[in-house]
Amino acid sequence: MKRIFIFLSLALIFPDSVFTQSVYFNKQYNPLNTWCAGRSILKDSTGYVAIMLGGDSAALNRNVVSFVKVDLFGSIQIHSTIQNDSFVYFCGDNGSLSITNNGYILGGSYNPTGPIQGNGILVRYNLDGDTLWMKTFYDTTYSEYLIFTQAKQTIDGGFIAIGETRGIGTYATQFILIKTDSMGNELWRKTYGANNKMNRGTNILTLPDGGFLLGGDTYSATLQDSRNGMVIKTDSLGNEIWLKQVGWLYNDGYARLALAKDGNYIIALNLTEWTYQGIPVGRLSIAKTDTSGSIIWNKQYGIPKLLFNCSTVKELDDGSLIAIGFSANTDTGNTTMPGWIMKITSDGDSVWFREIRKYPNWGYDHYPYDFTHTQDGGFVVCGNIRDVYNGSFDDLWIVKLDSLGCDTPGCQFNSIEGTGDRGQGLEVYPNPFGEEISILLPDGFWGGKLVLYDVQGRKAMETTVPESHGKQTYTVQTPYLKPGVYLVELEGEDGRVWRRKAMKKG
């Protein structure tokens, strides 16, 4: 009876952990028999819904957009395609598909034949992927160019779409924001951004007060290293309240946005710190701001890598953040792309970082673009996987991870992870340890912090480690740590990270 009582108590406190078990899969798909890439993924009660951009097998240089649903184990259940012999379709940016009342809304575009270079489209799907309606939006000023990158449902049941349109001046574009009713009929449109610059809107948040937060980038086409992320806040009618650029001295990425539980804003981007033979070298940068755009905290993560890219950031129910992206794997001596996923606390502290891939490093590129949080506490990531050297495939990629970002059970105890320092592990002793644990500091350690994580990826202990000259030992007392396995992480002030698993004796 006592055991039953304990089990029921745990079930009430931790229902997901008791009754759900992590599912893993790592699959690639090519239902079009050409090429394809997943740009958006959402969950429903029986599986996951993805929007896929792909090639038309009947024509060269003609894209199609596909609605794909897979079940909880990654098997395709639904595949429907939008295509036209005269059009080249595009599905928008990462996260371009959003949930609506009894269905989905997609922001995208198409290029028709003739002088017009692009038109925006809103596509309304039902839950089975059937197209209920599709509306087209034109550049009414220059009759040249208008595309959508994301669309969301608004509190009045209508829709808001963000994108890019022709701007004022040479090599100039502007953010565009278009509001519609529930049937996709346009109510108003607004444009934003300086003249004579490329201003590109890629993602949008609907705010609790009915206003909007827009993310994208801005740069001068004739000025080197001028690209920065850009964030714009508007009221419910699209009137600009404030505009801020985010980034540093070199070309940085798009501003990726998330809404924090406390009503503040999360802004993530790939921050370029220098260039190597013309190739950007950067790392993840995340800032939290208040509603006026003032910085609450601003932090950078990991070691700089070639071609670093942040695709998406989202907040979980507990206030922590998950970011995904890809970067060149310079730790292995080549520039092939692995994907990555990272968890960060609500205060901006790193919890864990994983590289995610299907194939070994050499010869394969992995591009995660979007993800969704799953019922078992894990994540489903969609994107593109490509055979770079042999050219044998260029496919939709969907991978199911557990709550620790692992694609297999126990991957969190790999001694070296994606932010490691060129294969160097951390020397830890004794192992197993008891009331204290010692680490051998790397030669020329400039100071930093030592963190121990438990098997759930939670921070169990953190302490500051002073600068050392030559290899020195640093010892920390651990009497209050529970027996079990821990991930020991040493992070230097210069961004280098060393890791090793260790066990505390019972």
Secondary structure in CASP SS format (residue, H / E / C, confidence):
PFRMAT SS
TARGET T0000
AUTHOR 0000-0000-0000
METHOD secondary structure of the structure
MODEL  1
M C 1.00
K H 1.00
R H 1.00
I H 1.00
F H 1.00
I H 1.00
F H 1.00
L H 1.00
S H 1.00
L H 1.00
A H 1.00
L H 1.00
I H 1.00
F C 1.00
P H 1.00
D H 1.00
S H 1.00
V H 1.00
F H 1.00
T C 1.00
Q C 1.00
S C 1.00
V C 1.00
Y C 1.00
F E 1.00
N E 1.00
K E 1.00
Q E 1.00
Y E 1.00
N C 1.00
P C 1.00
L C 1.00
N C 1.00
T C 1.00
W C 1.00
C E 1.00
A E 1.00
G E 1.00
R E 1.00
S E 1.00
I E 1.00
L E 1.00
K E 1.00
D E 1.00
S C 1.00
T C 1.00
G E 1.00
Y E 1.00
V E 1.00
A E 1.00
I E 1.00
M E 1.00
L E 1.00
G E 1.00
G E 1.00
D C 1.00
S C 1.00
A C 1.00
A C 1.00
L C 1.00
N C 1.00
R C 1.00
N E 1.00
V E 1.00
V E 1.00
S E 1.00
F E 1.00
V E 1.00
K E 1.00
V E 1.00
D E 1.00
L C 1.00
F C 1.00
G C 1.00
S C 1.00
I E 1.00
Q E 1.00
I E 1.00
H E 1.00
S E 1.00
T E 1.00
I E 1.00
Q C 1.00
N C 1.00
D C 1.00
S C 1.00
F E 1.00
V E 1.00
Y E 1.00
F E 1.00
C C 1.00
G C 1.00
D C 1.00
N C 1.00
G C 1.00
S C 1.00
L E 1.00
S E 1.00
I E 1.00
T E 1.00
N C 1.00
N C 1.00
G E 1.00
Y E 1.00
I E 1.00
L E 1.00
G E 1.00
G E 1.00
S E 1.00
Y E 1.00
N E 1.00
P E 1.00
T C 1.00
G C 1.00
P C 1.00
I C 1.00
Q C 1.00
G E 1.00
N E 1.00
G E 1.00
I E 1.00
L E 1.00
V E 1.00
R E 1.00
Y E 1.00
N C 1.00
L C 1.00
D C 1.00
G C 1.00
D C 1.00
T E 1.00
L E 1.00
W E 1.00
M E 1.00
K E 1.00
T E 1.00
F E 1.00
Y C 1.00
D C 1.00
T C 1.00
T C 1.00
Y C 1.00
S C 1.00
E C 1.00
Y E 1.00
L E 1.00
I E 1.00
F E 1.00
T E 1.00
Q E 1.00
A E 1.00
K E 1.00
Q E 1.00
T C 1.00
I C 1.00
D C 1.00
G C 1.00
G C 1.00
F E 1.00
I E 1.00
A E 1.00
I E 1.00
G E 1.00
E E 1.00
T E 1.00
R E 1.00
G C 1.00
I C 1.00
G C 1.00
T C 1.00
Y C 1.00
A C 1.00
T E 1.00
Q E 1.00
F E 1.00
I E 1.00
L E 1.00
I E 1.00
K E 1.00
T E 1.00
D C 1.00
S C 1.00
M C 1.00
G C 1.00
N C 1.00
E E 1.00
L E 1.00
W E 1.00
R E 1.00
K E 1.00
T E 1.00
Y E 1.00
G C 1.00
A C 1.00
N C 1.00
N C 1.00
K C 1.00
M E 1.00
N E 1.00
R E 1.00
G E 1.00
T E 1.00
N E 1.00
I E 1.00
L E 1.00
T E 1.00
L C 1.00
P C 1.00
D C 1.00
G C 1.00
G C 1.00
F E 1.00
L E 1.00
L E 1.00
G E 1.00
G E 1.00
D E 1.00
T E 1.00
Y E 1.00
S C 1.00
A C 1.00
T C 1.00
L C 1.00
Q C 1.00
D C 1.00
S C 1.00
R C 1.00
N E 1.00
G E 1.00
M E 1.00
V E 1.00
I E 1.00
K E 1.00
T E 1.00
D C 1.00
S C 1.00
L C 1.00
G C 1.00
N C 1.00
E E 1.00
I E 1.00
W E 1.00
L E 1.00
K E 1.00
Q E 1.00
V E 1.00
G C 1.00
W C 1.00
L C 1.00
Y C 1.00
N C 1.00
D C 1.00
G C 1.00
Y C 1.00
A C 1.00
R E 1.00
L E 1.00
A E 1.00
L E 1.00
A C 1.00
K C 1.00
D C 1.00
G C 1.00
N C 1.00
Y E 1.00
I E 1.00
I E 1.00
A E 1.00
L E 1.00
N E 1.00
L E 1.00
T E 1.00
E E 1.00
W E 1.00
T E 1.00
Y E 1.00
Q C 1.00
G C 1.00
I E 1.00
P E 1.00
V E 1.00
G E 1.00
R E 1.00
L E 1.00
S E 1.00
I E 1.00
A E 1.00
K E 1.00
T E 1.00
D C 1.00
T C 1.00
S C 1.00
G C 1.00
S C 1.00
I E 1.00
I E 1.00
W E 1.00
N E 1.00
K E 1.00
Q E 1.00
Y E 1.00
G E 1.00
I E 1.00
P E 1.00
K E 1.00
L E 1.00
L C 1.00
F C 1.00
N E 1.00
C E 1.00
S E 1.00
T E 1.00
V E 1.00
K E 1.00
E E 1.00
L C 1.00
D C 1.00
D C 1.00
G C 1.00
S C 1.00
L E 1.00
I E 1.00
A E 1.00
I E 1.00
G E 1.00
F E 1.00
S C 1.00
A C 1.00
N C 1.00
T H 1.00
D H 1.00
T H 1.00
G C 1.00
N C 1.00
T C 1.00
T C 1.00
M C 1.00
P C 1.00
G E 1.00
W E 1.00
I E 1.00
M E 1.00
K E 1.00
I E 1.00
T C 1.00
S C 1.00
D C 1.00
G C 1.00
D C 1.00
S E 1.00
V E 1.00
W E 1.00
F E 1.00
R E 1.00
E E 1.00
I E 1.00
R C 1.00
K C 1.00
Y C 1.00
P C 1.00
N C 1.00
W C 1.00
G C 1.00
Y E 1.00
D E 1.00
H E 1.00
Y E 1.00
P E 1.00
Y E 1.00
D E 1.00
F E 1.00
T E 1.00
H E 1.00
T C 1.00
Q C 1.00
D C 1.00
G C 1.00
G C 1.00
F E 1.00
V E 1.00
V E 1.00
C E 1.00
G E 1.00
N E 1.00
I E 1.00
R E 1.00
D E 1.00
V C 1.00
Y C 1.00
N C 1.00
G C 1.00
S C 1.00
F C 1.00
D E 1.00
D E 1.00
L E 1.00
W E 1.00
I E 1.00
V E 1.00
K E 1.00
L E 1.00
D C 1.00
S C 1.00
L C 1.00
G C 1.00
C C 1.00
D C 1.00
T C 1.00
P C 1.00
G C 1.00
C H 1.00
Q H 1.00
F H 1.00
N C 1.00
S C 1.00
I C 1.00
E C 1.00
G C 1.00
T C 1.00
G E 1.00
D E 1.00
R C 1.00
G C 1.00
Q E 1.00
G C 1.00
L C 1.00
E E 1.00
V E 1.00
Y E 1.00
P C 1.00
N C 1.00
P C 1.00
F E 1.00
G C 1.00
E C 1.00
E E 1.00
I E 1.00
S E 1.00
I E 1.00
L E 1.00
L C 1.00
P C 1.00
D C 1.00
G C 1.00
F C 1.00
W C 1.00
G C 1.00
G E 1.00
K E 1.00
L E 1.00
V E 1.00
L E 1.00
Y E 1.00
D C 1.00
V C 1.00
Q C 1.00
G C 1.00
R C 1.00
K E 1.00
A E 1.00
M E 1.00
E E 1.00
T E 1.00
T E 1.00
V E 1.00
P C 1.00
E C 1.00
S C 1.00
H C 1.00
G C 1.00
K C 1.00
Q C 1.00
T E 1.00
Y E 1.00
T E 1.00
V E 1.00
Q E 1.00
T C 1.00
P C 1.00
Y C 1.00
L C 1.00
K C 1.00
P C 1.00
G E 1.00
V E 1.00
Y E 1.00
L E 1.00
V E 1.00
E E 1.00
L E 1.00
E E 1.00
G E 1.00
E C 1.00
D C 1.00
G C 1.00
R C 1.00
V E 1.00
W E 1.00
R E 1.00
R E 1.00
K E 1.00
A E 1.00
M E 1.00
K E 1.00
K C 1.00
G C 1.00
END
